[in-house]
Amino acid sequence: VLVGAPKAESKYSTSVQSPGAVFKCRVHTNPDRRCTELDMGRGNSRGALCGKTCKEDRDDEWMGVSLARQPKAGGSVLACAHRWKNIYYETEYILPHGFCNIIPPNLQPKGRKLLPCYEEYKKKYGEEHGSCQAGIAGFFTEELVIMGAPGSYYWTGTVKVLNLTDNTYYKLNDDAVIARRYTYLGYAVTAGHFSQPTTTDVVGGAPQDGGIGKVYIFRTDRRSGSLIKIFQASGKKMGSYFGSSLCAVDLNSDGLSDLLVGAPMFSEIRDEGQVTVYINRGNGVLEEQLVLDGDSAYNAHFGESMAALGDIDDDGFPDVAIGAPKEDNYVGAVYIYHGDADGIVPQYSMKLSGQTVNPRLRMFGQSISGGVDMDGNGYPDMTVGAFLSDNVVLLRSRPVITMDISIFLPVSINITAPQCHDGLQAVNCLNVTACFRFGGKRVPGEIGLNYNLTADVAKKEKSQQPRVYFVTSGETTGQITEKLQLSYMQEKCEHYLAYVKKRVKDVISPIVFEAAYSLGEHMIERGREDKELPPLKPVLRWKKGQKIAQRNQTVFERNCQSDDCAADLKLQGKLLLSSVDDRTAYLALGAVRNISLNISISNVGDDAYDTNVFFNFSGELFFIKMWQK
């Protein structure tokens, strides 16, 4: 793990005051968790010449303020110091050009030094790139080095893009973008495949643009050497710092990059922060999907940092982490969100509080990096910086088990003739089969599974009596609890008999069976023993808000010609009163105490179910009883 410490003293540059440093921290064979400074080969001298009109001042240069990794095997690392100064004209101007270093894959001192804003004989502070502060943000692709330069053109800002293939810089010549001062374009940068899957486009954030902030996407035109604007989006609230953090990631796995834009100072009360998610519709056209805000915690600065993590839950869609480093009074937190076919799941799947990780952490989540499998278990891991306590935390991803569960039921239940016996009682019944199989990447060969099979779960959720039941050990129950041992990708089925209660009234609504499950005990494949990074217990694939369960349903068989059972009911009623003849009925007041009502119901349509007859009668009468002939 490489860690930037921009305010550190350097043992390789003792004559320089607090230049900052980059540290390397071994993950394996490092029981004391110690980190050592990386020798970047910059020497110990002060005021060294760096060009015809260039003399460097490295005091407080903030080396390590940004770090970026080239995304390929054996890739290099970009480390920048945006407060590096050219003091050649120090009697007139001190020029904070900024400095970056490309560190080779072997981390040896012989790196490539970059001064993207230095131009010979250009000496005026503010004009052109005199105060550009390149490297406040950095990003690396396979062939592009992207450095934010928010101080160029009197703090309008720009994005410096170096093509490593032909060693040339792309230029931003869009007058509409660079015309307004103090927008801080380049405060954040990233890159992705926004136009088409085979091209790389550059993104720059301008958090002060118009007071509300903007983000721009530029196409790299190799023929003209220019950055051409293809998309822009604006923030929604003054002072939100929209565009101060960016994350390009293909959330829906369609081959095109989507974009997350942070506004960490967005306020309803005070600086809760939010992140806007833009989904790529093709050809560089992005559409706002939704806004994320974590827990909307007071002064959290949610969205201060973001990182693409890779696919940590093995569902085929990349996931992202969003930092809220000031949440909980500067303790900090990191939120994990999952990608899906629609873009991003609105509800975070996990919240990692700095207090939970280690009570000593402060501003946990100020910086985040992901996408690299540090422990070799096949899943990308994540590192999180907590700079106020001088800590970096490695968070390892656990293997993910995917369960394939099926509940097999008859298409319908015949309730006209009993098929089974519960003791001496003839009852209706049905066969229920639950089948289980598990898979996943780099998971144990055998696992234990606990499950509860619940009958008529929809009724239970409504606090109503279930219509079917199981019998276990001579006792009736609405739920069966079992433990299973499963082997990798081998299906195991369990068979049960469910009984239908007598005199079921509701034969309309379906009967739902549910198998809720959880991991039990299992063996962990240890292979190469690693005391520092022991194998992790796997977890079930799950998205927050969803129940870890599988359901299926069946219905009662109904003798109907149509699905909705179109009954044709006819109701006739007759009061049984005394009469002089067959035509004249009368009620003699005081002569009788009880009145009988004869009701007959007939049906000439489909079978009728759950039929009810309602009576309205005078308050002077009292209902006694009902009987059926």
C-alpha positions as CSV (number, residue, x, y, z in Angstrom):
1,V,0.0,0.0,0.0
2,L,1.3,3.4,-0.9
3,V,0.3,6.3,1.3
4,G,0.7,10.0,0.8
5,A,1.7,12.1,3.8
6,P,1.8,15.7,2.4
7,K,2.9,17.4,5.6
8,A,5.6,14.9,6.7
9,E,9.2,15.5,7.1
10,S,11.4,13.5,4.7
11,K,14.4,11.6,5.8
12,Y,15.7,11.8,2.2
13,S,15.4,15.6,2.1
14,T,16.4,16.7,5.6
15,S,17.3,20.2,4.5
16,V,13.8,20.8,3.1
17,Q,11.1,21.9,5.5
18,S,8.1,19.5,5.6
19,P,8.0,18.6,1.9
20,G,5.7,15.7,2.4
21,A,6.4,12.1,1.5
22,V,5.1,8.9,0.1
23,F,5.2,5.8,2.3
24,K,5.1,2.1,1.4
25,C,3.4,-0.3,3.7
26,R,3.9,-4.0,3.2
27,V,0.7,-6.0,3.6
28,H,2.4,-9.3,4.2
29,T,5.3,-10.1,6.5
30,N,4.8,-6.9,8.4
31,P,3.6,-7.8,11.9
32,D,4.3,-4.4,13.4
33,R,2.3,-2.7,10.6
34,R,5.1,-0.2,10.0
35,C,5.5,1.9,6.9
36,T,8.7,3.2,5.4
37,E,9.3,6.3,3.3
38,L,9.7,5.8,-0.4
39,D,13.0,7.3,-1.8
40,M,11.9,9.3,-4.9
41,G,15.4,10.2,-5.8
42,R,14.9,14.0,-5.5
43,G,18.0,14.7,-3.4
44,N,18.6,16.8,-0.3
45,S,19.5,20.1,-1.9
46,R,17.5,23.4,-1.7
47,G,17.0,25.7,-4.6
48,A,18.1,23.3,-7.3
49,L,17.8,24.5,-10.9
50,C,15.1,22.7,-12.9
51,G,15.2,24.6,-16.2
52,K,16.4,27.8,-17.9
53,T,14.2,29.9,-15.7
54,C,13.3,27.4,-13.1
55,K,14.6,27.1,-9.5
56,E,12.7,24.9,-7.2
57,D,11.5,25.5,-3.6
58,R,10.2,22.3,-2.0
59,D,9.4,23.7,1.4
60,D,5.8,22.7,2.3
61,E,5.2,21.3,-1.2
62,W,2.8,18.7,0.0
63,M,4.2,15.7,-1.8
64,G,1.7,12.9,-1.7
65,V,-1.4,15.2,-1.8
66,S,-2.6,13.0,-4.7
67,L,-1.6,9.5,-5.7
68,A,-2.8,7.5,-8.7
69,R,-2.0,4.0,-10.0
70,Q,-1.7,3.1,-13.6
71,P,-4.4,0.4,-14.2
72,K,-2.3,-2.4,-15.7
73,A,0.0,-5.2,-14.6
74,G,3.4,-3.6,-13.7
75,G,1.9,-0.1,-13.8
76,S,3.5,3.0,-12.5
77,V,2.3,5.4,-9.8
78,L,1.7,9.1,-10.0
79,A,2.6,11.2,-6.9
80,C,2.1,14.9,-6.9
81,A,3.0,18.0,-4.8
82,H,0.7,20.9,-5.8
83,R,2.4,23.5,-3.6
84,W,5.8,23.1,-5.3
85,K,7.1,26.5,-6.2
86,N,9.4,28.0,-8.9
87,I,11.4,30.8,-7.2
88,Y,13.6,31.7,-10.2
89,Y,11.9,35.2,-10.2
90,E,11.5,35.3,-6.4
91,T,12.3,39.0,-6.2
92,E,9.2,39.6,-8.3
93,Y,7.0,36.5,-8.2
94,I,6.9,33.1,-6.5
95,L,5.2,30.7,-8.9
96,P,3.3,27.7,-7.4
97,H,3.5,25.5,-10.5
98,G,3.1,22.2,-8.8
99,F,5.1,19.1,-9.4
100,C,4.4,15.4,-10.1
101,N,6.6,12.3,-10.2
102,I,5.9,9.1,-12.1
103,I,7.2,6.4,-9.8
104,P,8.3,3.2,-11.7
105,P,6.6,-0.2,-10.9
106,N,9.7,-1.4,-8.9
107,L,9.4,1.8,-6.7
108,Q,13.0,2.7,-7.3
109,P,14.2,6.3,-7.1
110,K,14.6,6.8,-10.8
111,G,11.2,8.2,-11.6
112,R,10.1,10.7,-14.2
113,K,9.7,14.3,-13.0
114,L,6.8,16.3,-14.4
115,L,6.4,20.1,-14.4
116,P,3.3,20.4,-16.5
117,C,2.9,24.2,-15.9
118,Y,6.5,25.4,-16.3
119,E,7.2,27.5,-19.3
120,E,10.4,29.3,-20.0
121,Y,10.5,33.0,-19.3
122,K,6.9,33.1,-18.1
123,K,7.0,34.7,-14.7
124,K,3.8,36.5,-13.9
125,Y,1.8,35.2,-11.0
126,G,-1.8,34.3,-12.0
127,E,-1.4,34.7,-15.8
128,E,-1.6,31.5,-17.9
129,H,-0.1,28.7,-15.8
130,G,2.0,30.8,-13.4
131,S,0.0,29.7,-10.3
132,C,-1.6,26.5,-11.6
133,Q,-0.7,24.2,-8.7
134,A,-0.8,21.1,-10.9
135,G,-1.3,17.8,-9.1
136,I,-3.8,18.8,-6.5
137,A,-5.7,16.0,-8.1
138,G,-4.3,13.2,-10.3
139,F,-5.5,10.3,-12.3
140,F,-3.7,7.6,-14.4
141,T,-4.9,5.6,-17.4
142,E,-2.8,3.2,-19.4
143,E,-1.5,6.0,-21.6
144,L,-2.7,9.2,-20.1
145,V,-1.4,11.1,-17.0
146,I,-4.2,13.6,-15.9
147,M,-3.3,16.4,-13.5
148,G,-5.7,19.0,-12.2
149,A,-4.4,22.6,-12.2
150,P,-7.0,24.8,-10.5
151,G,-4.8,28.0,-10.4
152,S,-4.3,28.5,-14.1
153,Y,-5.7,31.6,-15.8
154,Y,-6.3,33.4,-12.5
155,W,-7.8,30.4,-10.8
156,T,-10.1,29.6,-13.7
157,G,-8.2,26.3,-13.7
158,T,-7.5,23.7,-16.3
159,V,-6.7,20.0,-16.8
160,K,-3.2,19.0,-17.8
161,V,-3.2,15.7,-19.8
162,L,0.0,14.1,-20.8
163,N,-0.1,11.4,-23.5
164,L,2.7,8.9,-22.6
165,T,2.7,7.4,-26.0
166,D,3.8,10.5,-27.9
167,N,4.9,12.5,-24.9
168,T,2.7,15.5,-25.7
169,Y,0.2,17.5,-23.6
170,Y,-3.4,18.0,-24.7
171,K,-4.6,21.6,-24.5
172,L,-7.9,23.0,-23.3
173,N,-8.8,25.8,-25.7
174,D,-12.5,26.1,-25.0
175,D,-13.1,29.8,-24.3
176,A,-16.5,29.1,-22.8
177,V,-14.9,27.0,-20.2
178,I,-11.8,29.1,-19.4
179,A,-13.4,32.5,-19.6
180,R,-14.6,32.8,-16.0
181,R,-12.1,33.3,-13.2
182,Y,-12.0,31.5,-9.9
183,T,-13.9,28.4,-11.0
184,Y,-11.1,26.0,-9.9
185,L,-11.4,23.7,-12.8
186,G,-9.1,20.7,-12.1
187,Y,-9.8,20.6,-8.4
188,A,-10.8,17.0,-9.1
189,V,-10.1,14.9,-12.1
190,T,-10.9,11.4,-13.4
191,A,-11.3,9.6,-16.8
192,G,-13.5,7.0,-18.3
193,H,-15.1,5.6,-21.4
194,F,-17.9,8.2,-21.9
195,S,-18.1,8.6,-25.6
196,Q,-17.7,4.9,-26.5
197,P,-16.1,1.8,-24.9
198,T,-12.9,2.1,-26.9
199,T,-12.0,5.8,-26.2
200,T,-10.9,7.6,-23.1
201,D,-12.4,10.9,-22.0
202,V,-11.2,13.2,-19.3
203,V,-13.4,14.7,-16.5
204,G,-12.6,17.9,-14.6
205,G,-14.5,19.3,-11.6
206,A,-14.9,23.1,-11.1
207,P,-16.4,23.4,-7.6
208,Q,-16.5,27.3,-7.7
209,D,-18.0,27.7,-11.2
210,G,-20.9,30.0,-10.8
211,G,-20.9,29.5,-7.1
212,I,-22.7,26.2,-7.5
213,G,-20.0,24.2,-9.1
214,K,-19.8,22.4,-12.5
215,V,-18.3,19.2,-13.9
216,Y,-17.0,18.9,-17.5
217,I,-16.2,15.9,-19.7
218,F,-13.7,16.4,-22.5
219,R,-12.9,14.2,-25.5
220,T,-9.2,13.8,-26.2
221,D,-8.7,14.7,-29.9
222,R,-5.3,13.3,-30.8
223,R,-5.2,15.0,-34.2
224,S,-5.5,18.5,-32.9
225,G,-4.0,17.8,-29.5
226,S,-7.0,19.4,-27.9
227,L,-9.5,18.7,-25.1
228,I,-13.0,19.1,-26.6
229,K,-16.0,19.5,-24.2
230,I,-18.8,17.0,-24.8
231,F,-20.8,17.3,-21.6
232,Q,-21.3,19.5,-18.6
233,A,-23.5,19.4,-15.5
234,S,-24.1,22.0,-12.7
235,G,-24.7,21.8,-9.0
236,K,-27.9,22.8,-7.4
237,K,-26.9,24.9,-4.4
238,M,-24.6,27.7,-3.8
239,G,-21.4,26.8,-1.9
240,S,-22.0,23.0,-2.1
241,Y,-18.6,22.5,-3.8
242,F,-20.2,20.3,-6.5
243,G,-17.4,18.8,-8.6
244,S,-14.8,18.7,-5.8
245,S,-14.7,14.9,-6.0
246,L,-15.3,12.6,-9.0
247,C,-15.6,8.9,-9.6
248,A,-16.0,7.4,-13.1
249,V,-17.3,3.8,-12.9
250,D,-19.4,1.5,-15.2
251,L,-22.1,0.9,-12.7
252,N,-24.4,-1.1,-15.0
253,S,-21.7,-3.0,-16.8
254,D,-22.8,-1.7,-20.2
255,G,-19.2,-0.9,-21.3
256,L,-19.7,2.9,-20.8
257,S,-18.5,4.8,-17.8
258,D,-21.1,6.5,-15.5
259,L,-20.2,9.4,-13.3
260,L,-20.5,10.2,-9.6
261,V,-20.1,13.9,-8.6
262,G,-19.5,14.9,-5.0
263,A,-20.9,18.0,-3.4
264,P,-19.5,17.5,0.2
265,M,-20.6,21.0,1.4
266,F,-24.2,20.7,0.3
267,S,-26.3,21.9,3.2
268,E,-29.8,21.5,4.5
269,I,-28.6,22.3,8.0
270,R,-24.9,22.2,7.8
271,D,-22.6,20.5,5.3
272,E,-24.3,17.1,5.2
273,G,-23.0,16.6,1.7
274,Q,-24.4,14.6,-1.3
275,V,-23.4,12.8,-4.4
276,T,-25.2,13.0,-7.8
277,V,-25.2,9.9,-10.0
278,Y,-25.2,10.3,-13.8
279,I,-25.9,7.3,-16.0
280,N,-24.4,7.1,-19.4
281,R,-26.9,6.8,-22.2
282,G,-24.3,6.6,-25.0
283,N,-22.2,9.0,-27.1
284,G,-21.3,11.1,-24.0
285,V,-24.9,11.8,-23.0
286,L,-25.3,11.4,-19.3
287,E,-28.6,11.5,-17.4
288,E,-29.0,12.2,-13.7
289,Q,-30.3,9.1,-12.0
290,L,-30.5,10.1,-8.4
291,V,-28.8,11.8,-5.5
292,L,-27.1,9.9,-2.6
293,D,-26.8,11.4,0.8
294,G,-25.8,8.6,3.1
295,D,-27.4,9.2,6.5
296,S,-27.6,13.0,5.9
297,A,-25.5,13.4,9.1
298,Y,-24.7,16.9,10.4
299,N,-21.4,18.3,9.0
300,A,-20.5,14.8,7.6
301,H,-19.1,16.1,4.3
302,F,-20.5,13.0,2.6
303,G,-18.9,12.8,-0.9
304,E,-15.6,14.3,0.2
305,S,-13.9,11.3,-1.3
306,M,-15.1,8.5,-3.6
307,A,-13.5,5.3,-5.1
308,A,-14.5,2.6,-7.6
309,L,-14.0,-0.7,-5.7
310,G,-14.5,-3.2,-8.4
311,D,-17.1,-6.0,-7.9
312,I,-16.8,-6.8,-4.2
313,D,-20.1,-8.8,-4.1
314,D,-19.4,-10.9,-7.2
315,D,-22.7,-10.0,-8.9
316,G,-21.3,-8.7,-12.2
317,F,-21.7,-5.0,-11.3
318,P,-19.0,-2.6,-9.9
319,D,-19.4,-1.1,-6.5
320,V,-18.3,2.2,-5.0
321,A,-17.3,3.7,-1.7
322,I,-18.1,7.2,-0.6
323,G,-16.4,8.9,2.4
324,A,-18.0,11.2,5.0
325,P,-14.8,12.0,6.9
326,K,-16.4,14.6,9.3
327,E,-19.4,12.5,10.3
328,D,-19.8,11.9,14.0
329,N,-17.7,14.9,15.1
330,Y,-14.8,14.2,12.8
331,V,-14.6,10.5,13.5
332,G,-15.7,9.7,9.9
333,A,-17.5,7.0,8.0
334,V,-17.4,5.2,4.6
335,Y,-20.6,4.1,2.8
336,I,-20.7,1.2,0.3
337,Y,-23.1,1.3,-2.6
338,H,-23.7,-1.5,-5.1
339,G,-24.1,-1.1,-8.9
340,D,-26.9,-2.9,-10.7
341,A,-28.5,-3.1,-14.1
342,D,-30.3,0.2,-13.6
343,G,-27.2,2.1,-12.4
344,I,-26.8,2.2,-8.6
345,V,-28.8,0.8,-5.7
346,P,-30.1,3.9,-3.9
347,Q,-29.7,2.4,-0.4
348,Y,-26.2,1.8,0.8
349,S,-25.4,-1.8,1.6
350,M,-22.9,-1.1,4.4
351,K,-21.8,1.8,6.6
352,L,-18.3,1.5,8.0
353,S,-17.9,3.9,11.0
354,G,-14.4,4.9,12.1
355,Q,-15.5,4.4,15.7
356,T,-16.3,0.7,14.9
357,V,-13.1,0.1,13.0
358,N,-10.9,1.7,15.7
359,P,-12.0,4.2,18.3
360,R,-8.7,6.2,17.8
361,L,-9.4,7.0,14.1
362,R,-10.2,10.6,13.1
363,M,-11.5,11.7,9.8
364,F,-11.8,8.2,8.6
365,G,-12.8,8.3,4.9
366,Q,-10.9,11.5,3.9
367,S,-9.2,9.3,1.2
368,I,-10.3,6.0,-0.3
369,S,-8.7,3.6,-2.8
370,G,-10.0,0.3,-4.1
371,G,-10.0,-2.2,-6.9
372,V,-6.9,-4.2,-5.9
373,D,-6.9,-7.7,-4.4
374,M,-4.4,-7.3,-1.6
375,D,-4.8,-10.6,0.1
376,G,-5.1,-12.9,-3.0
377,N,-8.6,-14.2,-2.2
378,G,-10.0,-13.2,-5.6
379,Y,-12.0,-10.1,-4.4
380,P,-10.9,-6.5,-4.6
381,D,-10.0,-4.8,-1.3
382,M,-10.2,-1.2,-0.1
383,T,-7.8,1.1,1.8
384,V,-9.2,4.1,3.8
385,G,-7.2,7.0,5.1
386,A,-7.8,8.7,8.4
387,F,-5.3,11.6,8.2
388,L,-6.2,13.4,11.4
389,S,-5.0,10.3,13.3
390,D,-2.2,9.4,10.9
391,N,-3.7,6.0,10.0
392,V,-4.5,3.9,6.9
393,V,-6.9,1.0,7.2
394,L,-6.9,-2.0,4.9
395,L,-10.4,-3.4,4.6
396,R,-10.5,-6.9,3.1
397,S,-13.4,-8.2,1.0
398,R,-14.9,-11.5,2.1
399,P,-15.7,-14.3,-0.3
400,V,-19.3,-14.2,-1.4
401,I,-21.6,-17.3,-1.5
402,T,-24.4,-17.3,-4.0
403,M,-27.3,-19.5,-3.0
404,D,-29.7,-21.1,-5.5
405,I,-32.8,-22.1,-3.7
406,S,-36.0,-23.5,-5.2
407,I,-39.3,-24.4,-3.5
408,F,-41.4,-26.8,-5.6
409,L,-45.2,-26.9,-5.0
410,P,-48.2,-28.3,-6.9
411,V,-49.9,-26.0,-9.3
412,S,-53.0,-26.1,-7.2
413,I,-54.4,-27.8,-4.1
414,N,-57.5,-30.0,-4.5
415,I,-59.8,-29.5,-1.5
416,T,-62.8,-31.5,-2.7
417,A,-61.6,-34.9,-1.5
418,P,-59.0,-35.5,1.3
419,Q,-55.8,-37.2,0.2
420,C,-54.0,-37.7,3.5
421,H,-54.5,-38.5,7.1
422,D,-53.3,-36.5,10.1
423,G,-53.7,-39.1,12.7
424,L,-57.2,-40.5,12.3
425,Q,-58.5,-37.4,10.6
426,A,-58.8,-37.3,6.8
427,V,-57.4,-34.0,5.5
428,N,-56.2,-32.3,2.3
429,C,-52.5,-32.0,1.8
430,L,-49.7,-31.1,-0.6
431,N,-46.0,-32.0,-1.2
432,V,-43.4,-29.3,-0.5
433,T,-39.8,-29.8,-1.8
434,A,-37.0,-27.3,-0.9
435,C,-33.8,-27.6,-2.9
436,F,-30.5,-25.9,-2.1
437,R,-27.3,-25.4,-4.0
438,F,-24.4,-22.9,-3.5
439,G,-21.7,-21.5,-5.7
440,G,-19.3,-18.5,-5.8
441,K,-15.8,-17.5,-6.5
442,R,-13.1,-18.9,-4.2
443,V,-15.5,-20.2,-1.6
444,P,-15.2,-23.3,0.7
445,G,-16.0,-26.7,-0.7
446,E,-18.5,-27.3,2.0
447,I,-20.8,-25.0,4.0
448,G,-23.4,-25.3,6.7
449,L,-26.8,-23.8,6.0
450,N,-29.5,-23.0,8.5
451,Y,-33.0,-22.5,7.1
452,N,-36.6,-22.0,8.2
453,L,-39.4,-23.2,5.9
454,T,-42.6,-21.3,6.8
455,A,-46.0,-22.2,5.5
456,D,-48.6,-19.6,4.5
457,V,-46.1,-16.8,5.4
458,A,-48.3,-14.1,3.9
459,K,-51.0,-14.8,6.5
460,K,-48.4,-14.9,9.3
461,E,-47.1,-11.5,8.3
462,K,-50.6,-10.1,8.6
463,S,-51.0,-11.8,12.1
464,Q,-53.7,-14.1,10.7
465,Q,-54.0,-17.8,11.2
466,P,-52.2,-19.9,8.5
467,R,-54.3,-22.3,6.5
468,V,-51.7,-25.0,6.2
469,Y,-49.3,-26.6,8.7
470,F,-46.5,-29.2,9.0
471,V,-46.3,-32.0,11.5
472,T,-43.0,-32.7,13.2
473,S,-42.5,-35.2,16.0
474,G,-46.3,-35.4,16.4
475,E,-46.7,-31.7,16.8
476,T,-48.3,-29.3,14.4
477,T,-46.2,-26.2,13.4
478,G,-46.3,-23.5,10.8
479,Q,-42.5,-23.5,10.5
480,I,-39.8,-26.1,10.1
481,T,-36.2,-25.4,11.2
482,E,-33.4,-27.4,9.7
483,K,-29.6,-27.5,9.3
484,L,-27.9,-28.8,6.2
485,Q,-24.3,-29.5,5.0
486,L,-23.9,-28.6,1.3
487,S,-21.1,-29.4,-1.1
488,Y,-20.0,-26.9,-3.8
489,M,-22.5,-26.8,-6.7
490,Q,-24.3,-30.0,-5.6
491,E,-28.0,-29.7,-5.1
492,K,-29.6,-31.1,-2.1
493,C,-33.4,-31.4,-1.7
494,E,-35.6,-31.9,1.4
495,H,-39.2,-33.2,1.1
496,Y,-42.1,-32.2,3.3
497,L,-45.8,-32.8,3.6
498,A,-48.0,-29.8,4.4
499,Y,-51.6,-30.3,5.6
500,V,-54.6,-28.1,4.9
501,K,-56.7,-27.1,7.9
502,K,-60.4,-28.0,8.1
503,R,-63.0,-25.4,7.1
504,V,-60.7,-23.0,5.4
505,K,-62.6,-19.8,4.7
506,D,-60.1,-18.0,2.4
507,V,-59.5,-20.1,-0.6
508,I,-58.9,-17.1,-2.9
509,S,-55.5,-15.7,-1.8
510,P,-52.4,-17.8,-2.7
511,I,-50.6,-19.9,-0.1
512,V,-47.0,-18.6,0.1
513,F,-44.1,-20.8,1.3
514,E,-40.8,-19.1,2.3
515,A,-37.3,-20.6,2.9
516,A,-35.3,-18.0,4.9
517,Y,-31.6,-19.0,5.3
518,S,-28.3,-18.1,6.9
519,L,-24.8,-19.5,6.9
520,G,-24.0,-22.1,9.5
521,E,-20.6,-23.7,10.4
522,H,-18.3,-24.5,7.6
523,M,-14.7,-25.3,6.8
524,I,-12.4,-22.6,5.5
525,E,-9.9,-23.5,2.8
526,R,-6.6,-22.3,4.3
527,G,-4.1,-23.4,1.7
528,R,-1.0,-21.2,2.2
529,E,-1.1,-20.3,5.9
530,D,-0.9,-16.5,6.5
531,K,-1.0,-15.4,10.1
532,E,-1.3,-11.7,9.2
533,L,-4.0,-12.1,6.6
534,P,-5.8,-15.4,7.5
535,P,-8.7,-16.6,5.3
536,L,-11.9,-14.8,5.8
537,K,-15.3,-16.5,6.5
538,P,-17.5,-16.0,3.4
539,V,-20.8,-14.1,3.5
540,L,-24.1,-14.6,1.6
541,R,-24.8,-12.3,-1.3
542,W,-27.3,-9.8,-0.1
543,K,-28.5,-6.2,-0.8
544,K,-29.7,-4.1,2.0
545,G,-33.4,-3.9,2.3
546,Q,-33.9,-7.4,0.8
547,K,-34.7,-10.4,2.9
548,I,-32.4,-13.4,2.6
549,A,-35.1,-15.8,1.6
550,Q,-36.8,-17.5,-1.3
551,R,-40.5,-17.8,-1.9
552,N,-43.0,-19.7,-4.0
553,Q,-46.8,-20.0,-3.9
554,T,-49.7,-22.2,-4.9
555,V,-53.5,-21.7,-4.9
556,F,-56.5,-23.7,-4.0
557,E,-58.1,-25.5,-6.9
558,R,-61.3,-23.8,-7.9
559,N,-64.0,-25.1,-10.4
560,C,-64.2,-22.0,-12.4
561,Q,-64.3,-21.4,-16.1
562,S,-62.5,-18.1,-15.7
563,D,-59.6,-17.1,-13.5
564,D,-61.7,-14.7,-11.5
565,C,-64.5,-17.2,-10.7
566,A,-67.5,-15.4,-12.0
567,A,-70.2,-16.6,-9.7
568,D,-73.9,-15.7,-10.2
569,L,-75.6,-15.7,-6.8
570,K,-79.3,-15.3,-6.2
571,L,-80.6,-14.5,-2.7
572,Q,-84.2,-15.0,-1.6
573,G,-85.6,-14.2,1.9
574,K,-89.0,-14.7,3.6
575,L,-90.2,-13.7,7.0
576,L,-92.1,-16.6,8.7
577,L,-95.2,-14.7,10.0
578,S,-98.8,-15.7,10.9
579,S,-101.3,-15.2,8.1
580,V,-105.1,-15.2,7.5
581,D,-104.5,-16.7,4.1
582,D,-101.5,-17.4,1.9
583,R,-101.4,-13.8,0.6
584,T,-101.8,-11.7,3.7
585,A,-99.1,-12.0,6.4
586,Y,-99.2,-10.0,9.6
587,L,-97.3,-9.6,12.9
588,A,-99.5,-9.3,16.0
589,L,-97.8,-6.9,18.4
590,G,-97.1,-8.5,21.7
591,A,-98.3,-11.9,20.4
592,V,-94.9,-13.4,19.4
593,R,-91.4,-13.1,21.0
594,N,-89.3,-14.5,18.1
595,I,-89.3,-13.8,14.4
596,S,-87.7,-16.3,11.9
597,L,-86.2,-15.3,8.6
598,N,-85.8,-18.0,5.9
599,I,-82.9,-17.3,3.5
600,S,-82.1,-19.3,0.4
601,I,-79.0,-18.8,-1.8
602,S,-78.5,-20.3,-5.2
603,N,-75.6,-20.1,-7.7
604,V,-76.0,-20.6,-11.4
605,G,-72.4,-19.5,-12.3
606,D,-68.8,-20.5,-11.3
607,D,-68.2,-21.8,-7.8
608,A,-68.4,-19.0,-5.2
609,Y,-65.8,-18.7,-2.4
610,D,-65.7,-16.6,0.8
611,T,-69.4,-15.7,0.4
612,N,-70.9,-13.4,3.1
613,V,-74.4,-12.3,3.8
614,F,-75.0,-9.1,5.7
615,F,-78.2,-8.3,7.6
616,N,-79.5,-4.9,8.7
617,F,-82.3,-4.9,11.2
618,S,-84.0,-2.5,13.6
619,G,-82.3,-1.7,16.9
620,E,-85.4,-3.0,18.7
621,L,-84.6,-6.5,17.6
622,F,-81.9,-8.8,18.9
623,F,-80.1,-11.6,16.9
624,I,-80.5,-15.0,18.6
625,K,-79.0,-17.7,16.4
626,M,-78.7,-19.1,12.9
627,W,-79.2,-22.7,11.7
628,Q,-78.8,-24.5,8.4
629,K,-81.2,-27.0,7.0
